[in-house]
Amino acid sequence: MCIEEAVSRGAGRVVVVTTMTTRGGEHSETEIREIVEAAQKRHPGVEILYAWPFDTDRVARFFADEIERFSA
């Protein structure tokens, strides 16, 4: 697991990011959060953050910018 590898390399802070951009999925809503919480218990001296949920306005702007880029 990437969290374990980062901790073994001496990371004092790990930020976990998912590629799922919208809410509503079991994996991003529950499963990843549970994995992060369990890792935090195993490594109390390391700050482990789950960067979720994403700001929907920022996600929409990102996709709009990409659509514009490919439409040019």
Stockholm file with secondary structure:
# STOCKHOLM 1.0

chainA/1-72         MCIEEAVSRGAGRVVVVTTMTTRGGEHSETEIREIVEAAQKRHPGVEILYAWPFDTDRVARFFADEIERFSA
#=GR chainA/1-72 SS CHHHHHHHTTCSEEEECCSCCSSCCHIIIIIHHHHHHHHHHHCTTSEEEECCSCCHHHHHHHHHHHHHHHHC
#=GC SS_cons        CHHHHHHHTTCSEEEECCSCCSSCCHIIIIIHHHHHHHHHHHCTTSEEEECCSCCHHHHHHHHHHHHHHHHC
//
